[in-house]
């Protein structure tokens, strides 16, 4: 079963969930705000796609950080510490299946290319 990681009130997450529901893709939802995220999970994702794509530098959480904090995010360890402390800075949604990253963010064309029948 797919796991969708995100935050319920995020518009991008809502678009992704609408897509999955509309295509009858079964998933469970992991809410960062309620359930958090661990270094183990972040490490697994980073080993597949790198740590940089996990940090949403376009979002309001990132923009609200002071410049010193932003400038300190230069490596995986610093990024993970920030992501655990401020889960809203993680790009979302992130969809995985059996520990494998399937998609990050929402792009309909990318989702259309996924074989969701696992």
N, CA, C and O atoms as a GROMACS GRO file, in nm:
protein
  472
    1UNK      N    1   0.084  -0.118   0.000
    1UNK     CA    2   0.000   0.000   0.000
    1UNK      C    3   0.089   0.125   0.000
    1UNK      O    4   0.194   0.128   0.064
    2UNK      N    5   0.045   0.225  -0.073
    2UNK     CA    6   0.118   0.350  -0.079
    2UNK      C    7   0.103   0.427   0.052
    2UNK      O    8   0.000   0.418   0.119
    3UNK      N    9   0.207   0.501   0.086
    3UNK     CA   10   0.200   0.594   0.198
    3UNK      C   11   0.221   0.734   0.141
    3UNK      O   12   0.318   0.759   0.070
    4UNK      N   13   0.129   0.823   0.173
    4UNK     CA   14   0.138   0.962   0.131
    4UNK      C   15   0.178   1.043   0.254
    4UNK      O   16   0.104   1.046   0.354
    5UNK      N   17   0.293   1.108   0.248
    5UNK     CA   18   0.342   1.192   0.357
    5UNK      C   19   0.311   1.336   0.324
    5UNK      O   20   0.339   1.383   0.213
    6UNK      N   21   0.253   1.406   0.420
    6UNK     CA   22   0.221   1.546   0.396
    6UNK      C   23   0.150   1.609   0.513
    6UNK      O   24   0.156   1.561   0.626
    7UNK      N   25   0.082   1.718   0.484
    7UNK     CA   26   0.005   1.794   0.581
    7UNK      C   27  -0.134   1.813   0.522
    7UNK      O   28  -0.148   1.856   0.407
    8UNK      N   29  -0.236   1.782   0.598
    8UNK     CA   30  -0.374   1.782   0.548
    8UNK      C   31  -0.417   1.913   0.484
    8UNK      O   32  -0.486   1.911   0.382
    9UNK      N   33  -0.377   2.026   0.541
    9UNK     CA   34  -0.429   2.153   0.490
    9UNK      C   35  -0.346   2.213   0.376
    9UNK      O   36  -0.369   2.327   0.336
   10UNK      N   37  -0.250   2.138   0.326
   10UNK     CA   38  -0.165   2.184   0.215
   10UNK      C   39  -0.240   2.166   0.083
   10UNK      O   40  -0.291   2.057   0.056
   11UNK      N   41  -0.247   2.272   0.002
   11UNK     CA   42  -0.319   2.264  -0.124
   11UNK      C   43  -0.259   2.162  -0.221
   11UNK      O   44  -0.332   2.095  -0.293
   12UNK      N   45  -0.127   2.151  -0.222
   12UNK     CA   46  -0.063   2.055  -0.310
   12UNK      C   47  -0.096   1.913  -0.267
   12UNK      O   48  -0.119   1.826  -0.351
   13UNK      N   49  -0.099   1.889  -0.137
   13UNK     CA   50  -0.137   1.757  -0.086
   13UNK      C   51  -0.281   1.727  -0.123
   13UNK      O   52  -0.314   1.615  -0.164
   14UNK      N   53  -0.368   1.827  -0.110
   14UNK     CA   54  -0.508   1.807  -0.146
   14UNK      C   55  -0.523   1.768  -0.293
   14UNK      O   56  -0.602   1.680  -0.326
   15UNK      N   57  -0.446   1.832  -0.381
   15UNK     CA   58  -0.451   1.798  -0.524
   15UNK      C   59  -0.407   1.653  -0.546
   15UNK      O   60  -0.468   1.579  -0.623
   16UNK      N   61  -0.300   1.615  -0.477
   16UNK     CA   62  -0.248   1.478  -0.492
   16UNK      C   63  -0.349   1.376  -0.441
   16UNK      O   64  -0.373   1.274  -0.505
   17UNK      N   65  -0.409   1.404  -0.325
   17UNK     CA   66  -0.508   1.311  -0.269
   17UNK      C   67  -0.631   1.302  -0.359
   17UNK      O   68  -0.686   1.194  -0.377
   18UNK      N   69  -0.673   1.415  -0.416
   18UNK     CA   70  -0.786   1.413  -0.510
   18UNK      C   71  -0.752   1.326  -0.630
   18UNK      O   72  -0.835   1.249  -0.678
   19UNK      N   73  -0.629   1.338  -0.679
   19UNK     CA   74  -0.584   1.257  -0.792
   19UNK      C   75  -0.589   1.109  -0.755
   19UNK      O   76  -0.646   1.028  -0.828
   20UNK      N   77  -0.529   1.074  -0.642
   20UNK     CA   78  -0.524   0.934  -0.600
   20UNK      C   79  -0.664   0.877  -0.578
   20UNK      O   80  -0.694   0.766  -0.621
   21UNK      N   81  -0.749   0.954  -0.512
   21UNK     CA   82  -0.887   0.910  -0.491
   21UNK      C   83  -0.960   0.893  -0.623
   21UNK      O   84  -1.033   0.796  -0.642
   22UNK      N   85  -0.940   0.986  -0.714
   22UNK     CA   86  -1.006   0.980  -0.844
   22UNK      C   87  -0.960   0.861  -0.929
   22UNK      O   88  -1.034   0.814  -1.015
   23UNK      N   89  -0.840   0.815  -0.902
   23UNK     CA   90  -0.786   0.700  -0.976
   23UNK      C   91  -0.792   0.572  -0.892
   23UNK      O   92  -0.732   0.470  -0.928
   24UNK      N   93  -0.864   0.578  -0.782
   24UNK     CA   94  -0.886   0.463  -0.694
   24UNK      C   95  -0.755   0.397  -0.650
   24UNK      O   96  -0.742   0.274  -0.650
   25UNK      N   97  -0.658   0.481  -0.614
   25UNK     CA   98  -0.529   0.431  -0.565
   25UNK      C   99  -0.538   0.420  -0.412
   25UNK      O  100  -0.562   0.520  -0.344
   26UNK      N  101  -0.520   0.301  -0.358
   26UNK     CA  102  -0.526   0.287  -0.212
   26UNK      C  103  -0.399   0.343  -0.146
   26UNK      O  104  -0.287   0.322  -0.194
   27UNK      N  105  -0.418   0.415  -0.037
   27UNK     CA  106  -0.303   0.474   0.033
   27UNK      C  107  -0.339   0.495   0.179
   27UNK      O  108  -0.456   0.496   0.218
   28UNK      N  109  -0.235   0.512   0.258
   28UNK     CA  110  -0.253   0.560   0.395
   28UNK      C  111  -0.186   0.697   0.400
   28UNK      O  112  -0.088   0.722   0.329
   29UNK      N  113  -0.237   0.783   0.483
   29UNK     CA  114  -0.187   0.920   0.493
   29UNK      C  115  -0.108   0.936   0.622
   29UNK      O  116  -0.157   0.903   0.730
   30UNK      N  117   0.014   0.986   0.609
   30UNK     CA  118   0.099   1.014   0.724
   30UNK      C  119   0.110   1.165   0.736
   30UNK      O  120   0.172   1.231   0.653
   31UNK      N  121   0.048   1.219   0.840
   31UNK     CA  122   0.047   1.364   0.862
   31UNK      C  123   0.171   1.404   0.942
   31UNK      O  124   0.185   1.366   1.058
   32UNK      N  125   0.259   1.480   0.879
   32UNK     CA  126   0.380   1.526   0.947
   32UNK      C  127   0.349   1.601   1.076
   32UNK      O  128   0.420   1.588   1.176
   33UNK      N  129   0.242   1.679   1.074
   33UNK     CA  130   0.209   1.760   1.192
   33UNK      C  131   0.172   1.674   1.312
   33UNK      O  132   0.204   1.708   1.425
   34UNK      N  133   0.105   1.562   1.286
   34UNK     CA  134   0.060   1.475   1.396
   34UNK      C  135   0.159   1.364   1.427
   34UNK      O  136   0.181   1.332   1.544
   35UNK      N  137   0.219   1.305   1.324
   35UNK     CA  138   0.304   1.187   1.344
   35UNK      C  139   0.453   1.217   1.333
   35UNK      O  140   0.535   1.132   1.368
   36UNK      N  141   0.489   1.335   1.285
   36UNK     CA  142   0.630   1.370   1.273
   36UNK      C  143   0.699   1.289   1.164
   36UNK      O  144   0.636   1.222   1.082
   37UNK      N  145   0.831   1.296   1.167
   37UNK     CA  146   0.914   1.223   1.072
   37UNK      C  147   1.046   1.193   1.144
   37UNK      O  148   1.088   1.268   1.232
   38UNK      N  149   1.109   1.084   1.106
   38UNK     CA  150   1.233   1.042   1.172
   38UNK      C  151   1.354   1.058   1.080
   38UNK      O  152   1.339   1.068   0.958
   39UNK      N  153   1.472   1.059   1.139
   39UNK     CA  154   1.595   1.064   1.059
   39UNK      C  155   1.606   0.940   0.972
   39UNK      O  156   1.658   0.946   0.861
   40UNK      N  157   1.558   0.827   1.022
   40UNK     CA  158   1.563   0.703   0.944
   40UNK      C  159   1.483   0.718   0.814
   40UNK      O  160   1.530   0.680   0.707
   41UNK      N  161   1.361   0.773   0.825
   41UNK     CA  162   1.278   0.794   0.706
   41UNK      C  163   1.344   0.894   0.612
   41UNK      O  164   1.353   0.870   0.492
   42UNK      N  165   1.391   1.006   0.667
   42UNK     CA  166   1.456   1.107   0.585
   42UNK      C  167   1.581   1.051   0.517
   42UNK      O  168   1.607   1.081   0.400
   43UNK      N  169   1.658   0.970   0.588
   43UNK     CA  170   1.779   0.910   0.532
   43UNK      C  171   1.745   0.817   0.416
   43UNK      O  172   1.815   0.816   0.314
   44UNK      N  173   1.638   0.740   0.432
   44UNK     CA  174   1.596   0.651   0.324
   44UNK      C  175   1.560   0.732   0.199
   44UNK      O  176   1.605   0.700   0.089
   45UNK      N  177   1.482   0.836   0.217
   45UNK     CA  178   1.444   0.920   0.103
   45UNK      C  179   1.567   0.985   0.039
   45UNK      O  180   1.583   0.985  -0.083
   46UNK      N  181   1.654   1.041   0.124
   46UNK     CA  182   1.772   1.110   0.073
   46UNK      C  183   1.864   1.015  -0.003
   46UNK      O  184   1.929   1.056  -0.099
   47UNK      N  185   1.869   0.889   0.038
   47UNK     CA  186   1.953   0.793  -0.033
   47UNK      C  187   1.900   0.767  -0.174
   47UNK      O  188   1.974   0.723  -0.262
   48UNK      N  189   1.773   0.795  -0.195
   48UNK     CA  190   1.712   0.774  -0.327
   48UNK      C  191   1.711   0.900  -0.413
   48UNK      O  192   1.736   0.893  -0.534
   49UNK      N  193   1.681   1.015  -0.353
   49UNK     CA  194   1.663   1.137  -0.433
   49UNK      C  195   1.752   1.252  -0.390
   49UNK      O  196   1.745   1.361  -0.448
   50UNK      N  197   1.837   1.230  -0.288
   50UNK     CA  198   1.920   1.339  -0.235
   50UNK      C  199   1.844   1.415  -0.127
   50UNK      O  200   1.722   1.406  -0.119
   51UNK      N  201   1.916   1.489  -0.044
   51UNK     CA  202   1.848   1.561   0.064
   51UNK      C  203   1.791   1.694   0.017
   51UNK      O  204   1.692   1.742   0.072
   52UNK      N  205   1.850   1.754  -0.084
   52UNK     CA  206   1.807   1.886  -0.128
   52UNK      C  207   1.661   1.890  -0.174
   52UNK      O  208   1.589   1.983  -0.137
   53UNK      N  209   1.614   1.791  -0.253
   53UNK     CA  210   1.473   1.796  -0.296
   53UNK      C  211   1.373   1.781  -0.182
   53UNK      O  212   1.255   1.812  -0.199
   54UNK      N  213   1.418   1.734  -0.067
   54UNK     CA  214   1.327   1.716   0.047
   54UNK      C  215   1.291   1.848   0.114
   54UNK      O  216   1.190   1.857   0.184
   55UNK      N  217   1.374   1.951   0.094
   55UNK     CA  218   1.350   2.080   0.158
   55UNK      C  219   1.279   2.173   0.060
   55UNK      O  220   1.328   2.200  -0.049
   56UNK      N  221   1.162   2.220   0.102
   56UNK     CA  222   1.080   2.308   0.019
   56UNK      C  223   1.123   2.452   0.042
   56UNK      O  224   1.079   2.517   0.137
   57UNK      N  225   1.208   2.501  -0.046
   57UNK     CA  226   1.260   2.637  -0.031
   57UNK      C  227   1.166   2.741  -0.091
   57UNK      O  228   1.197   2.860  -0.088
   58UNK      N  229   1.053   2.699  -0.145
   58UNK     CA  230   0.956   2.793  -0.199
   58UNK      C  231   0.840   2.818  -0.103
   58UNK      O  232   0.760   2.909  -0.125
   59UNK      N  233   0.832   2.740   0.002
   59UNK     CA  234   0.719   2.748   0.094
   59UNK      C  235   0.734   2.858   0.199
   59UNK      O  236   0.841   2.915   0.218
   60UNK      N  237   0.623   2.885   0.265
   60UNK     CA  238   0.622   2.991   0.366
   60UNK      C  239   0.708   2.957   0.487
   60UNK      O  240   0.764   3.047   0.550
   61UNK      N  241   0.719   2.830   0.522
   61UNK     CA  242   0.801   2.793   0.637
   61UNK      C  243   0.947   2.829   0.611
   61UNK      O  244   1.013   2.886   0.698
   62UNK      N  245   0.998   2.796   0.493
   62UNK     CA  246   1.136   2.830   0.459
   62UNK      C  247   1.154   2.982   0.455
   62UNK      O  248   1.250   3.035   0.511
   63UNK      N  249   1.062   3.051   0.390
   63UNK     CA  250   1.075   3.197   0.378
   63UNK      C  251   1.071   3.267   0.513
   63UNK      O  252   1.127   3.376   0.528
   64UNK      N  253   1.005   3.206   0.611
   64UNK     CA  254   0.995   3.267   0.744
   64UNK      C  255   1.122   3.247   0.828
   64UNK      O  256   1.138   3.311   0.931
   65UNK      N  257   1.210   3.158   0.784
   65UNK     CA  258   1.334   3.135   0.859
   65UNK      C  259   1.427   3.255   0.846
   65UNK      O  260   1.426   3.324   0.744
   66UNK      N  261   1.506   3.279   0.949
   66UNK     CA  262   1.603   3.387   0.940
   66UNK      C  263   1.716   3.344   0.845
   66UNK      O  264   1.738   3.226   0.822
   67UNK      N  265   1.788   3.443   0.793
   67UNK     CA  266   1.892   3.416   0.694
   67UNK      C  267   2.001   3.324   0.749
   67UNK      O  268   2.052   3.238   0.676
   68UNK      N  269   2.036   3.340   0.874
   68UNK     CA  270   2.141   3.256   0.933
   68UNK      C  271   2.099   3.108   0.931
   68UNK      O  272   2.180   3.021   0.900
   69UNK      N  273   1.973   3.082   0.964
   69UNK     CA  274   1.925   2.944   0.961
   69UNK      C  275   1.926   2.890   0.819
   69UNK      O  276   1.973   2.779   0.795
   70UNK      N  277   1.876   2.969   0.725
   70UNK     CA  278   1.875   2.925   0.585
   70UNK      C  279   2.017   2.891   0.538
   70UNK      O  280   2.040   2.788   0.474
   71UNK      N  281   2.111   2.979   0.571
   71UNK     CA  282   2.250   2.960   0.527
   71UNK      C  283   2.315   2.840   0.594
   71UNK      O  284   2.414   2.788   0.543
   72UNK      N  285   2.261   2.796   0.708
   72UNK     CA  286   2.321   2.683   0.779
   72UNK      C  287   2.278   2.548   0.722
   72UNK      O  288   2.333   2.444   0.759
   73UNK      N  289   2.181   2.549   0.633
   73UNK     CA  290   2.131   2.423   0.575
   73UNK      C  291   2.217   2.390   0.453
   73UNK      O  292   2.177   2.413   0.339
   74UNK      N  293   2.334   2.336   0.481
   74UNK     CA  294   2.431   2.307   0.375
   74UNK      C  295   2.464   2.158   0.363
   74UNK      O  296   2.542   2.118   0.278
   75UNK      N  297   2.402   2.078   0.450
   75UNK     CA  298   2.432   1.935   0.445
   75UNK      C  299   2.311   1.856   0.493
   75UNK      O  300   2.214   1.912   0.544
   76UNK      N  301   2.319   1.727   0.475
   76UNK     CA  302   2.209   1.638   0.508
   76UNK      C  303   2.172   1.646   0.656
   76UNK      O  304   2.054   1.651   0.690
   77UNK      N  305   2.271   1.648   0.743
   77UNK     CA  306   2.244   1.649   0.887
   77UNK      C  307   2.166   1.774   0.928
   77UNK      O  308   2.069   1.765   1.003
   78UNK      N  309   2.210   1.890   0.880
   78UNK     CA  310   2.141   2.016   0.913
   78UNK      C  311   2.000   2.017   0.855
   78UNK      O  312   1.906   2.063   0.920
   79UNK      N  313   1.986   1.966   0.733
   79UNK     CA  314   1.855   1.962   0.670
   79UNK      C  315   1.760   1.871   0.747
   79UNK      O  316   1.643   1.906   0.767
   80UNK      N  317   1.809   1.756   0.791
   80UNK     CA  318   1.725   1.663   0.867
   80UNK      C  319   1.684   1.723   1.001
   80UNK      O  320   1.569   1.710   1.042
   81UNK      N  321   1.776   1.790   1.068
   81UNK     CA  322   1.742   1.853   1.197
   81UNK      C  323   1.631   1.956   1.177
   81UNK      O  324   1.538   1.964   1.256
   82UNK      N  325   1.642   2.035   1.071
   82UNK     CA  326   1.539   2.135   1.041
   82UNK      C  327   1.407   2.067   1.007
   82UNK      O  328   1.302   2.109   1.056
   83UNK      N  329   1.410   1.963   0.925
   83UNK     CA  330   1.288   1.894   0.882
   83UNK      C  331   1.216   1.830   1.001
   83UNK      O  332   1.093   1.827   1.005
   84UNK      N  333   1.291   1.779   1.096
   84UNK     CA  334   1.230   1.718   1.214
   84UNK      C  335   1.170   1.825   1.305
   84UNK      O  336   1.062   1.806   1.362
   85UNK      N  337   1.240   1.938   1.318
   85UNK     CA  338   1.192   2.046   1.404
   85UNK      C  339   1.075   2.122   1.341
   85UNK      O  340   0.983   2.165   1.411
   86UNK      N  341   1.080   2.140   1.210
   86UNK     CA  342   0.977   2.217   1.137
   86UNK      C  343   0.932   2.133   1.017
   86UNK      O  344   0.978   2.154   0.905
   87UNK      N  345   0.843   2.040   1.043
   87UNK     CA  346   0.802   1.945   0.939
   87UNK      C  347   0.738   2.013   0.817
   87UNK      O  348   0.735   1.956   0.708
   88UNK      N  349   0.689   2.133   0.835
   88UNK     CA  350   0.627   2.205   0.722
   88UNK      C  351   0.729   2.242   0.615
   88UNK      O  352   0.691   2.280   0.505
   89UNK      N  353   0.858   2.231   0.645
   89UNK     CA  354   0.961   2.265   0.547
   89UNK      C  355   0.988   2.149   0.451
   89UNK      O  356   1.059   2.166   0.352
   90UNK      N  357   0.933   2.032   0.479
   90UNK     CA  358   0.952   1.916   0.391
   90UNK      C  359   0.862   1.930   0.268
   90UNK      O  360   0.742   1.958   0.281
   91UNK      N  361   0.920   1.911   0.151
   91UNK     CA  362   0.841   1.917   0.028
   91UNK      C  363   0.734   1.809   0.034
   91UNK      O  364   0.758   1.698   0.080
   92UNK      N  365   0.616   1.845  -0.012
   92UNK     CA  366   0.505   1.752   0.000
   92UNK      C  367   0.412   1.761  -0.119
   92UNK      O  368   0.409   1.862  -0.190
   93UNK      N  369   0.337   1.656  -0.139
   93UNK     CA  370   0.346   1.529  -0.069
   93UNK      C  371   0.464   1.446  -0.120
   93UNK      O  372   0.517   1.470  -0.228
   94UNK      N  373   0.503   1.352  -0.039
   94UNK     CA  374   0.598   1.251  -0.081
   94UNK      C  375   0.524   1.118  -0.074
   94UNK      O  376   0.466   1.084   0.029
   95UNK      N  377   0.527   1.044  -0.183
   95UNK     CA  378   0.456   0.916  -0.189
   95UNK      C  379   0.559   0.805  -0.199
   95UNK      O  380   0.649   0.810  -0.282
   96UNK      N  381   0.544   0.705  -0.113
   96UNK     CA  382   0.634   0.592  -0.120
   96UNK      C  383   0.556   0.461  -0.121
   96UNK      O  384   0.440   0.455  -0.078
   97UNK      N  385   0.621   0.359  -0.171
   97UNK     CA  386   0.568   0.224  -0.173
   97UNK      C  387   0.680   0.132  -0.130
   97UNK      O  388   0.785   0.125  -0.196
   98UNK      N  389   0.659   0.061  -0.021
   98UNK     CA  390   0.761  -0.032   0.031
   98UNK      C  391   0.897   0.036   0.047
   98UNK      O  392   1.000  -0.022   0.014
   99UNK      N  393   0.896   0.159   0.097
   99UNK     CA  394   1.019   0.232   0.122
   99UNK      C  395   1.080   0.300   0.001
   99UNK      O  396   1.182   0.368   0.013
  100UNK      N  397   1.019   0.283  -0.116
  100UNK     CA  398   1.071   0.344  -0.239
  100UNK      C  399   0.993   0.471  -0.271
  100UNK      O  400   0.870   0.468  -0.275
  101UNK      N  401   1.065   0.582  -0.293
  101UNK     CA  402   1.000   0.708  -0.329
  101UNK      C  403   0.941   0.694  -0.469
  101UNK      O  404   1.012   0.664  -0.565
  102UNK      N  405   0.811   0.717  -0.479
  102UNK     CA  406   0.739   0.709  -0.606
  102UNK      C  407   0.725   0.848  -0.668
  102UNK      O  408   0.741   0.865  -0.789
  103UNK      N  409   0.696   0.947  -0.584
  103UNK     CA  410   0.677   1.085  -0.633
  103UNK      C  411   0.697   1.181  -0.518
  103UNK      O  412   0.674   1.148  -0.402
  104UNK      N  413   0.741   1.302  -0.552
  104UNK     CA  414   0.750   1.410  -0.454
  104UNK      C  415   0.688   1.533  -0.518
  104UNK      O  416   0.716   1.566  -0.633
  105UNK      N  417   0.603   1.601  -0.441
  105UNK     CA  418   0.527   1.712  -0.496
  105UNK      C  419   0.409   1.658  -0.576
  105UNK      O  420   0.379   1.539  -0.570
  106UNK      N  421   0.342   1.746  -0.650
  106UNK     CA  422   0.233   1.701  -0.735
  106UNK      C  423   0.248   1.759  -0.874
  106UNK      O  424   0.254   1.881  -0.893
  107UNK      N  425   0.254   1.670  -0.971
  107UNK     CA  426   0.254   1.705  -1.111
  107UNK      C  427   0.170   1.598  -1.180
  107UNK      O  428   0.206   1.481  -1.181
  108UNK      N  429   0.058   1.639  -1.238
  108UNK     CA  430  -0.035   1.542  -1.294
  108UNK      C  431   0.029   1.452  -1.399
  108UNK      O  432   0.003   1.332  -1.403
  109UNK      N  433   0.113   1.509  -1.484
  109UNK     CA  434   0.178   1.429  -1.588
  109UNK      C  435   0.269   1.322  -1.526
  109UNK      O  436   0.275   1.209  -1.574
  110UNK      N  437   0.338   1.358  -1.420
  110UNK     CA  438   0.424   1.261  -1.350
  110UNK      C  439   0.338   1.151  -1.288
  110UNK      O  440   0.372   1.033  -1.298
  111UNK      N  441   0.228   1.189  -1.225
  111UNK     CA  442   0.140   1.091  -1.165
  111UNK      C  443   0.078   0.999  -1.270
  111UNK      O  444   0.062   0.879  -1.248
  112UNK      N  445   0.044   1.057  -1.386
  112UNK     CA  446  -0.014   0.978  -1.494
  112UNK      C  447   0.084   0.870  -1.544
  112UNK      O  448   0.042   0.765  -1.592
  113UNK      N  449   0.213   0.897  -1.530
  113UNK     CA  450   0.314   0.803  -1.579
  113UNK      C  451   0.342   0.688  -1.479
  113UNK      O  452   0.411   0.592  -1.514
  114UNK      N  453   0.289   0.698  -1.357
  114UNK     CA  454   0.313   0.597  -1.255
  114UNK      C  455   0.216   0.481  -1.274
  114UNK      O  456   0.098   0.502  -1.301
  115UNK      N  457   0.265   0.359  -1.261
  115UNK     CA  458   0.179   0.241  -1.260
  115UNK      C  459   0.131   0.221  -1.117
  115UNK      O  460   0.202   0.163  -1.035
  116UNK      N  461   0.012   0.268  -1.086
  116UNK     CA  462  -0.042   0.268  -0.949
  116UNK      C  463  -0.102   0.133  -0.910
  116UNK      O  464  -0.156   0.120  -0.800
  117UNK      N  465  -0.096   0.035  -0.994
  117UNK     CA  466  -0.166  -0.093  -0.969
  117UNK      C  467  -0.083  -0.192  -0.889
  117UNK      O  468  -0.090  -0.312  -0.916
  118UNK      N  469  -0.006  -0.148  -0.794
  118UNK     CA  470   0.074  -0.239  -0.712
  118UNK      C  471  -0.008  -0.298  -0.600
  118UNK      O  472   0.043  -0.377  -0.521
   0.00000   0.00000   0.00000
